[in-house]
Structure formats: structure tokens, C-alpha cells
Amino acid sequence: MTDAQTRLAAVKHKIAEAEKTAGRAAGSTRLIAVSKTFPAEAIEPVLAAGQRIFGENRVQEAAAKWPGLMEKYPDAELHLIGPLQTNKVRPAVNMFHAIHTLDRDRLAAALAKEIAKQGRHPELFVEVNTGDEEQKAGVAPSEAAAFVERCRAEHGLEISGLMCIPPFHEDPGPHFALLAKLAGECGVRDLSMGMSADYETAIAHGATRVRVGSAIFGARG
């Protein structure tokens, strides 16, 4: 086994243990292996070990390295977990199975148009800025329910869930709890939350998707 395969197995074990501790059904949390910045040759061993869901931050980077991998592993899923510019919506809808960073009406309108044109329906997650951080993307918690409703009523989009990235130096638990509460208010089921340092905490608060990169692939250069 490669180092990445060994780390992947350890992460999967910890996810299973966290589900058990939280009294949740086994397999109720899906692992997104965050492969951003890593080349195809670093990703392939993780694919070979059975991992099928991967997260990328940039449309162009994903387009450069994933077509060859997808030929070998056609059942792989790509999730966009970085910010999406409206001028990249067309390739994003074409390439990604899920988009985790829907955060403004202009983007919702562009996605609706492209989804209708292509007939592809990626899962959509609304990003919530749970810490109300000025430098961060995401809808304010107080605006989340209204924004989700606009996405449905005005843009005709189906929203699968909510996503957040808690402030770096704060306890993530209250942020995960807030996102779970907002999901109930918005009438969505899925919660994309938790990264390498805190995915077990996220699972305890109901995460259905965890985004784990360095704990699988190692430190980024």
C-alpha cells in the first residue's frame, strides 16, 4: 500500500467510528477526498484503493488532470469545493457532479441557465458564512433560508444541502451546529462540513459529506 492508501484507510476507519459514537447509521457520511493541487499520479493510488468522490477547488485545474483519470475510473465523482465564477459555470456544470459553493443570485441564475441548456443536474450546496467573516464567501446565516427559497422559486434550482468552512481559530462545533439548524429551517438534508482537522466533530453534528485532503494526500507543498 502507498502512504496515501494507508492514510485513506485510517480516515475511513475514523469516519466509521465517529458515526458509531454519534449513533448514526454506518455509511451515512460520504467522504470527499480533496485532491486540489495534487497531480494525477498522486490521485490514482487513492482511486485504485476504491475512493470515488474527489474535491477540486478550480475548474481549470480539474479540467487539466481529470479527463485521463475519468477514462480509467468512469464511476468517479468530482465535487467543486472552491469558489465558482460565473464565466466558469459552463465547464463546471459539464464536469462536476456537485457544486458546494453557491452563494449569490447571479451565480444561481447562471447555473439555472446552464443546467437547462446541458440537461445535467449537479447537486447544489449553498455556502453559508457561519462566522460572518468579511473576507470569506458565503451567505450570511440570517439570509440562508431566504436565499435557498429564491434559488428554488426564482431560479428553479434544486438545493441538496448547505456547506460551511468555520473560522480557522474558532471551535468548529458551534458552527457545525448552526449549519445543521439552518438546514432544518431551509428544508435540506445534506450537510457538507468538516475537513482534515475536524471531520469527526462534523460527523457528531450530522455531516453527510466531509471534505478531507491533507489527512489522505499529505501536506501540500
Number of C-alpha atoms within 10 A of each C-alpha: 8 11 13 20 20 14 18 23 16 14 19 17 12 14 22 20 16 20 21 15 12 15 10 16 10 12 13 15 23 15 24 23 28 27 24 20 14 17 14 16 10 14 22 15 16 24 18 12 15 12 20 17 19 25 25 25 17 18 21 12 14 23 15 11 15 18 14 12 15 13 10 12 16 11 10 17 17 25 25 25 25 17 17 19 13 14 10 14 20 16 13 26 23 15 20 22 19 20 24 25 23 28 22 15 15 12 18 25 17 17 24 20 17 19 18 11 10 11 11 14 18 22 17 24 25 26 27 28 25 24 19 16 12 8 7 13 19 24 23 17 17 13 10 24 18 14 21 28 17 15 22 14 11 14 16 15 21 18 21 20 26 27 29 25 20 23 15 8 6 10 12 21 16 14 22 27 17 15 28 25 12 20 21 13 13 18 14 17 15 21 28 30 28 26 23 16 12 17 23 23 20 25 27 18 22 23 27 19 22 25 23 24 23 17 17 22 22 12 8 9 5
